[in-house]
């Protein structure tokens, strides 16, 4: 372990990941235009996004498994170059519904390898005393990539339509691959030895802290991904109650989503560093409790002044994202390096599975309570997300922290 938080390796790799994720949100940002130009109905539009998420979840699992066996550096670089090529293919060839489904799913299939193997690279490079802040910067770079994708697409749509937005956002990941190659040029490809016949899955299941952190990540993903999906709609519903037009409410969505990702970037970079000083368990428990409190309370406040709801929503986004780097860092410390890939793969399956179901459950609760007042309907729906926050808090409270910090428990 030799890395410092001021080295060129960290800055270059984080910049690379920002560019690698620059096409991630371009389809979502262009959707109002695409539904018209490609003559898509809502179900077709949803399948493009659904194919992307399923492919991305699969790539997270596969890349973690491959990195454990063939080395995180090699898998990361294979994925970075593949991401660059597939993003260009999507940017220049996706011109109707069928090509979008296929090429968007292909792009997603290459992107998981620049996430989970990156965490393994950071675990090998940074000592526990600074690892939380380093991983926080890594995850913050992803949030900045999301925001860049949304903002760039929004500007380019107005200049040259979706073709220009797709093309520019499709080229940027290749620049990210070039930066990745520069950052990792002298980084060794480490394959951690395992005892002959030793099962990584069995070793993971015997590791109580590892299992608790995976359970906590699943609860975190349920709350976070459900919130990301529905929070803009909640704010739009608040505007509608106040008499604003549907167009004004729709315009708010992309701008607020970009602001939420920027806020998430700040949360990741600060909470990871805070966990280096206060301990993983302390920060995880505090953020999970605050996130659950926001989930259980926010929906009932829909009639508050809009500016107050925006501030509360940004606070909600901050605490919901803030435990992401801490959960990742804690898992690298709880699991032996030889079995870390399996643990990351397992949490991807469970986390994205929960994250995929949560928005559906939210919608079911919203529909089932439609006859009630907006306060009751939205209050109950957000409370369903709060169950994930409570699970994350329970898991954090049960941790027997293995960290250099001062919150150890037997």
Secondary structure, DSSP 8 states (H G I E B T S, - for coil): ----TTSHHHHHHHHHHHHHTTTTTHHHHHHHHHHHHTT--HHHHHHHHHHHHHHHHHHHHHHHHHHHHH-HHHHHHHHHHHHHHHHHHHHHH--SHHHHHHHHHHHHHHHGGGTHHHHHHHHHHS-HHHHHHHHHHHHHHHHHHHHHHHHHHHHHHHHHHHHHHHHHHHHHHHHHHHHHHHHTTT---------TT--HHHHHHH-HHHHHHHHHHHHHHHHHHHHHHHHHHHHHHHHHHTT--HHHHHHHHHHHHHHHHHHHHHHHHHHHHHHHHH-HHHHHHHHHHHHHHHHHHHGGGTTS-HHHHHHHHHHHHHHHHHTHHHHHHHHHHHS-GGGHHHHHHHHHHHHHHHHHHHHHHHHHHHHHTTTS-HHHHHHHHHHHHHHHHHHHHHHHHT----SSSS----
